[in-house]
Amino acid sequence: MDPNLMIKDLMTAGYTQQQIARELGVTQPYVSQVLNCKLAPAPASYSQLRLREMHHKATRAAVKILEQREAEVRHLEAYVDALKLQQALKVL
C-alpha cells in the first residue's frame, strides 16, 4: 500500500501527524512530505516497515470495532423482532 494512503488512513483513525512521526521515529515535516507525495520512504526502510505495522494494527482495531457494532445491531434487531412478535400476539 502507498505510504501516503496509510498515513491518510491513520489520520482518519484519529492519529495526528505528530503522533505518527513519534511512532515512526521521524519528524512531523517528514510525515507531511510523505502525506503530500513529496517524499517516499524506501520500501525496506524502518519508517516504511513501522508505518505498515501501525496501519495494520489500526486496521485490525477498526475491524474489531465494526464486528462489535455488527453484533450489537444483530442483538437489537432480534430484540425488535421479539417486541413485534409480542405486539402481534397481543392483537390476537
GUDO-894064 format. One record per atom (N, C-alpha, C, O): atom name; y, z, x. Coordinates in steps of 0.1 Angstrom, whole numbers. Atoms other than C-alpha are relative to their C-alpha. Example, Ala and Ser with C-alpha at 12.3 -4.5 7.8 and 13.67 -1.06 7.14 Angstrom:
residues 2
+-------+-------+-------+-------+
: vexgu :    c2 :    c3 :    c1 :
+-------+-------+-------+-------+
:     N :   -12 :     0 :     9 :
:    CA :   -45 :    78 :   123 :
:     C :    12 :     0 :     9 :
:     O :    12 :     7 :    19 :
:     N :   -11 :     0 :    -9 :
:    CA :   -11 :    71 :   137 :
:     C :    11 :     8 :    -8 :
:     O :    22 :     9 :    -3 :
+-------+-------+-------+-------+
***
This chain:
residues 92
+-------+-------+-------+-------+
: vexgu :    c2 :    c3 :    c1 :
+-------+-------+-------+-------+
:     N :   -12 :     0 :     8 :
:    CA :     0 :     0 :     0 :
:     C :    12 :     0 :     9 :
:     O :    12 :     5 :    20 :
:     N :   -12 :     1 :    -7 :
:    CA :    35 :    -7 :    11 :
:     C :     7 :    13 :     2 :
:     O :     8 :    21 :    -8 :
:     N :    -6 :   -13 :    -2 :
:    CA :    53 :    23 :    27 :
:     C :    12 :     3 :    -9 :
:     O :    13 :    14 :   -14 :
:     N :   -11 :    -3 :     9 :
:    CA :    84 :    19 :     6 :
:     C :    -4 :     3 :   -14 :
:     O :     2 :    11 :   -21 :
:     N :     5 :    -3 :    13 :
:    CA :    64 :    18 :   -26 :
:     C :    -6 :    14 :    -1 :
:     O :    -5 :    21 :   -11 :
:     N :     5 :   -13 :    -1 :
:    CA :    46 :    50 :   -15 :
:     C :    11 :    10 :    -1 :
:     O :    10 :    21 :    -8 :
:     N :   -12 :    -9 :     0 :
:    CA :    80 :    67 :    -9 :
:     C :     6 :     0 :   -14 :
:     O :     9 :    11 :   -19 :
:     N :    -5 :     0 :    14 :
:    CA :    92 :    55 :   -43 :
:     C :    -9 :     8 :    -9 :
:     O :    -4 :    16 :   -18 :
:     N :     9 :    -8 :     8 :
:    CA :    61 :    70 :   -59 :
:     C :     2 :    15 :     2 :
:     O :     2 :    22 :    -7 :
:     N :    -2 :   -15 :    -3 :
:    CA :    66 :   103 :   -41 :
:     C :    13 :     5 :    -6 :
:     O :    14 :    16 :   -11 :
:     N :   -13 :    -4 :     6 :
:    CA :   102 :   104 :   -52 :
:     C :    -1 :     1 :   -15 :
:     O :     5 :    10 :   -22 :
:     N :     3 :     0 :    14 :
:    CA :    91 :    96 :   -88 :
:     C :    -7 :    13 :    -4 :
:     O :    -5 :    19 :   -14 :
:     N :     8 :   -13 :     3 :
:    CA :    67 :   126 :   -85 :
:     C :     9 :    12 :     3 :
:     O :     4 :    23 :     1 :
:     N :    -9 :   -11 :    -1 :
:    CA :    97 :   148 :   -76 :
:     C :     4 :     4 :    15 :
:     O :    12 :    13 :    17 :
:     N :    -4 :    -2 :   -14 :
:    CA :    99 :   147 :   -38 :
:     C :    13 :    -5 :     3 :
:     O :    17 :   -16 :    -2 :
:     N :   -12 :     5 :    -5 :
:    CA :   132 :   143 :   -21 :
:     C :    -2 :    -7 :    13 :
:     O :   -13 :    -5 :    19 :
:     N :     1 :     6 :   -13 :
:    CA :   138 :   121 :     9 :
:     C :    -1 :    10 :    11 :
:     O :    -9 :     8 :    21 :
:     N :     0 :   -11 :   -10 :
:    CA :   144 :   153 :    29 :
:     C :   -14 :     6 :     1 :
:     O :   -19 :     9 :    12 :
:     N :    14 :    -6 :     0 :
:    CA :   110 :   168 :    18 :
:     C :   -10 :   -10 :     6 :
:     O :   -19 :    -6 :    13 :
:     N :     9 :    10 :    -5 :
:    CA :    92 :   135 :    26 :
:     C :     1 :     0 :    15 :
:     O :    -9 :    -1 :    22 :
:     N :    -2 :     1 :   -14 :
:    CA :   108 :   134 :    60 :
:     C :    -6 :    12 :     7 :
:     O :   -12 :    11 :    18 :
:     N :     5 :   -12 :    -6 :
:    CA :    99 :   170 :    67 :
:     C :   -15 :    -1 :     2 :
:     O :   -21 :     3 :    12 :
:     N :    15 :     1 :     0 :
:    CA :    62 :   163 :    58 :
:     C :    -4 :   -10 :    10 :
:     O :   -15 :    -8 :    16 :
:     N :     4 :    10 :    -9 :
:    CA :    61 :   132 :    79 :
:     C :     4 :     3 :    15 :
:     O :    -1 :    -4 :    24 :
:     N :    -5 :    -3 :   -14 :
:    CA :    79 :   148 :   109 :
:     C :    10 :   -11 :     5 :
:     O :    10 :   -14 :    17 :
:     N :   -10 :    10 :    -3 :
:    CA :   107 :   122 :   108 :
:     C :    13 :     5 :    -6 :
:     O :    14 :    15 :   -13 :
:     N :   -13 :    -4 :     6 :
:    CA :   144 :   123 :    98 :
:     C :     1 :    -7 :   -14 :
:     O :    -6 :   -16 :   -17 :
:     N :    -2 :     6 :    14 :
:    CA :   157 :   116 :    63 :
:     C :     6 :   -14 :     1 :
:     O :     2 :   -22 :    -7 :
:     N :    -5 :    14 :    -2 :
:    CA :   176 :    85 :    76 :
:     C :   -12 :   -10 :     2 :
:     O :   -12 :   -21 :    -2 :
:     N :    12 :     9 :    -3 :
:    CA :   142 :    71 :    88 :
:     C :    -7 :    -3 :   -14 :
:     O :   -11 :   -14 :   -16 :
:     N :     7 :     2 :    13 :
:    CA :   127 :    77 :    53 :
:     C :     9 :   -10 :    -8 :
:     O :     3 :   -19 :   -15 :
:     N :    -9 :     8 :     7 :
:    CA :   158 :    60 :    38 :
:     C :    -2 :   -15 :     4 :
:     O :    -2 :   -24 :    -4 :
:     N :     2 :    13 :    -6 :
:    CA :   153 :    30 :    61 :
:     C :   -13 :    -7 :    -5 :
:     O :   -14 :   -18 :    -8 :
:     N :    13 :     5 :     5 :
:    CA :   116 :    27 :    51 :
:     C :     1 :    -4 :   -15 :
:     O :    -3 :   -14 :   -19 :
:     N :    -1 :     2 :    15 :
:    CA :   125 :    30 :    14 :
:     C :     8 :   -13 :    -3 :
:     O :     4 :   -20 :   -12 :
:     N :    -8 :    12 :     2 :
:    CA :   151 :     2 :    17 :
:     C :    -5 :   -12 :     8 :
:     O :     2 :   -22 :     9 :
:     N :     6 :    11 :    -7 :
:    CA :   127 :   -20 :    37 :
:     C :     7 :    -5 :    12 :
:     O :     6 :   -16 :    16 :
:     N :    -7 :     3 :   -13 :
:    CA :   149 :   -19 :    68 :
:     C :    -8 :     3 :    12 :
:     O :    -5 :     0 :    23 :
:     N :     9 :    -4 :   -11 :
:    CA :   121 :    -4 :    88 :
:     C :   -14 :     2 :    -6 :
:     O :   -16 :     6 :   -17 :
:     N :    14 :    -2 :     4 :
:    CA :    83 :    -4 :    86 :
:     C :    -7 :     7 :    11 :
:     O :    -8 :     2 :    22 :
:     N :     8 :    -7 :   -11 :
:    CA :    62 :    22 :   104 :
:     C :   -12 :    -8 :     3 :
:     O :   -18 :   -15 :    -5 :
:     N :    12 :     7 :    -4 :
:    CA :    34 :     8 :   124 :
:     C :   -12 :     5 :    -8 :
:     O :   -13 :    17 :   -11 :
:     N :    11 :    -4 :     9 :
:    CA :     2 :     8 :   103 :
:     C :    -8 :    12 :     4 :
:     O :   -13 :    20 :    -4 :
:     N :     8 :   -11 :    -5 :
:    CA :   -16 :    33 :   125 :
:     C :     8 :    12 :     6 :
:     O :     3 :    21 :    12 :
:     N :    -9 :   -11 :    -5 :
:    CA :    14 :    55 :   133 :
:     C :    -3 :    13 :    -8 :
:     O :    -8 :    13 :   -19 :
:     N :     2 :   -13 :     6 :
:    CA :    13 :    92 :   125 :
:     C :     7 :     0 :   -13 :
:     O :     2 :     5 :   -23 :
:     N :    -8 :     0 :    13 :
:    CA :    41 :    88 :    99 :
:     C :    -6 :    -8 :   -11 :
:     O :    -6 :    -4 :   -23 :
:     N :     6 :     8 :    10 :
:    CA :    23 :    60 :    82 :
:     C :   -13 :     6 :    -6 :
:     O :   -15 :     7 :   -18 :
:     N :    12 :    -7 :     4 :
:    CA :   -10 :    79 :    81 :
:     C :     3 :    12 :    -9 :
:     O :    -3 :    15 :   -19 :
:     N :    -4 :   -11 :     7 :
:    CA :     7 :   110 :    69 :
:     C :     6 :    -4 :   -14 :
:     O :     3 :     3 :   -24 :
:     N :    -6 :     5 :    13 :
:    CA :    26 :    91 :    42 :
:     C :   -11 :    -4 :    -9 :
:     O :   -11 :    -1 :   -21 :
:     N :    11 :     3 :     9 :
:    CA :    -7 :    77 :    29 :
:     C :    -7 :    12 :    -5 :
:     O :   -11 :    13 :   -17 :
:     N :     6 :   -13 :     5 :
:    CA :   -21 :   112 :    28 :
:     C :     8 :     7 :   -10 :
:     O :     2 :    11 :   -20 :
:     N :    -9 :    -6 :    11 :
:    CA :     9 :   125 :     9 :
:     C :    -1 :    -7 :   -13 :
:     O :    -2 :    -1 :   -23 :
:     N :     1 :     9 :    12 :
:    CA :     7 :    96 :   -15 :
:     C :   -13 :     3 :    -7 :
:     O :   -13 :     4 :   -20 :
:     N :    13 :    -2 :     6 :
:    CA :   -30 :   101 :   -21 :
:     C :     0 :    14 :    -7 :
:     O :    -6 :    15 :   -18 :
:     N :     0 :   -13 :     6 :
:    CA :   -25 :   138 :   -27 :
:     C :     8 :     1 :   -13 :
:     O :     4 :     7 :   -23 :
:     N :    -9 :     1 :    11 :
:    CA :     4 :   132 :   -51 :
:     C :    -7 :    -7 :   -12 :
:     O :    -6 :    -4 :   -23 :
:     N :     7 :     8 :    11 :
:    CA :   -17 :   106 :   -70 :
:     C :   -11 :     8 :    -6 :
:     O :   -13 :     8 :   -18 :
:     N :    11 :    -8 :     5 :
:    CA :   -47 :   129 :   -73 :
:     C :     6 :    11 :    -9 :
:     O :     0 :    14 :   -20 :
:     N :    -6 :   -11 :     9 :
:    CA :   -24 :   157 :   -87 :
:     C :     5 :    -6 :   -13 :
:     O :     3 :     0 :   -23 :
:     N :    -4 :     7 :    12 :
:    CA :    -9 :   132 :  -112 :
:     C :   -11 :    -3 :    -9 :
:     O :   -11 :    -1 :   -21 :
:     N :    12 :     3 :     8 :
:    CA :   -43 :   121 :  -123 :
:     C :    -6 :    12 :    -7 :
:     O :   -10 :    12 :   -18 :
:     N :     5 :   -13 :     6 :
:    CA :   -54 :   157 :  -128 :
:     C :     8 :     5 :   -12 :
:     O :     3 :     9 :   -22 :
:     N :    -9 :    -4 :    11 :
:    CA :   -23 :   164 :  -149 :
:     C :    -3 :    -9 :   -12 :
:     O :    -3 :    -4 :   -23 :
:     N :     3 :     9 :    11 :
:    CA :   -30 :   133 :  -170 :
:     C :   -13 :     3 :    -7 :
:     O :   -14 :     3 :   -19 :
:     N :    13 :    -3 :     6 :
:    CA :   -66 :   143 :  -175 :
:     C :     1 :    13 :    -9 :
:     O :    -5 :    14 :   -20 :
:     N :    -2 :   -12 :     8 :
:    CA :   -55 :   178 :  -187 :
:     C :     8 :    -3 :   -13 :
:     O :     4 :     2 :   -23 :
:     N :    -7 :     3 :    12 :
:    CA :   -30 :   163 :  -211 :
:     C :    -8 :    -8 :   -10 :
:     O :    -7 :    -6 :   -22 :
:     N :     9 :     7 :     9 :
:    CA :   -56 :   139 :  -225 :
:     C :   -10 :    10 :    -7 :
:     O :   -12 :     8 :   -19 :
:     N :     9 :   -10 :     6 :
:    CA :   -79 :   169 :  -231 :
:     C :     7 :     8 :   -10 :
:     O :     2 :    11 :   -21 :
:     N :    -8 :    -7 :    10 :
:    CA :   -51 :   187 :  -249 :
:     C :     2 :    -9 :   -12 :
:     O :     2 :    -4 :   -23 :
:     N :    -2 :     9 :    11 :
:    CA :   -44 :   157 :  -270 :
:     C :   -13 :    -1 :    -9 :
:     O :   -13 :    -1 :   -21 :
:     N :    12 :     0 :     7 :
:    CA :   -81 :   154 :  -279 :
:     C :    -2 :    13 :    -8 :
:     O :    -7 :    12 :   -20 :
:     N :     2 :   -13 :     7 :
:    CA :   -82 :   191 :  -289 :
:     C :    10 :     0 :   -12 :
:     O :     5 :     4 :   -23 :
:     N :    -9 :     0 :    11 :
:    CA :   -51 :   187 :  -310 :
:     C :    -4 :   -10 :   -11 :
:     O :    -2 :    -7 :   -23 :
:     N :     5 :     9 :    10 :
:    CA :   -65 :   156 :  -327 :
:     C :   -12 :     5 :    -8 :
:     O :   -12 :     3 :   -20 :
:     N :    11 :    -6 :     7 :
:    CA :   -97 :   175 :  -335 :
:     C :     5 :    11 :   -10 :
:     O :     0 :    12 :   -21 :
:     N :    -6 :   -10 :     9 :
:    CA :   -75 :   203 :  -350 :
:     C :     6 :    -6 :   -12 :
:     O :     4 :    -1 :   -23 :
:     N :    -7 :     7 :    11 :
:    CA :   -55 :   179 :  -371 :
:     C :   -11 :    -6 :   -10 :
:     O :    -9 :    -5 :   -22 :
:     N :    11 :     5 :     8 :
:    CA :   -88 :   163 :  -383 :
:     C :    -6 :    11 :    -9 :
:     O :    -9 :     9 :   -21 :
:     N :     6 :   -11 :     7 :
:    CA :  -101 :   197 :  -393 :
:     C :    10 :     5 :   -11 :
:     O :     5 :     8 :   -22 :
:     N :    -9 :    -4 :    10 :
:    CA :   -69 :   205 :  -412 :
:     C :     0 :   -10 :   -11 :
:     O :     1 :    -6 :   -23 :
:     N :     1 :    10 :    10 :
:    CA :   -71 :   172 :  -430 :
:     C :   -12 :     2 :    -9 :
:     O :   -12 :     0 :   -21 :
:     N :    13 :    -2 :     7 :
:    CA :  -107 :   179 :  -440 :
:     C :     2 :    12 :    -9 :
:     O :    -2 :    12 :   -21 :
:     N :    -2 :   -13 :     8 :
:    CA :   -97 :   214 :  -452 :
:     C :     9 :    -3 :   -12 :
:     O :     6 :     1 :   -23 :
:     N :    -9 :     4 :    11 :
:    CA :   -69 :   199 :  -473 :
:     C :    -8 :    -9 :   -10 :
:     O :    -6 :    -7 :   -23 :
:     N :     7 :     8 :     9 :
:    CA :   -92 :   173 :  -488 :
:     C :   -10 :     8 :    -8 :
:     O :   -12 :     5 :   -20 :
:     N :    10 :    -8 :     7 :
:    CA :  -118 :   199 :  -497 :
:     C :     7 :     9 :   -10 :
:     O :     1 :    12 :   -21 :
:     N :    -8 :    -7 :    10 :
:    CA :   -91 :   219 :  -515 :
:     C :     3 :    -8 :   -12 :
:     O :     3 :    -3 :   -23 :
:     N :    -3 :     9 :    11 :
:    CA :   -83 :   189 :  -536 :
:     C :   -12 :    -1 :    -9 :
:     O :   -10 :    -2 :   -21 :
:     N :    13 :     2 :     8 :
:    CA :  -119 :   186 :  -548 :
:     C :    -1 :    13 :    -8 :
:     O :   -11 :    14 :   -15 :
+-------+-------+-------+-------+
***
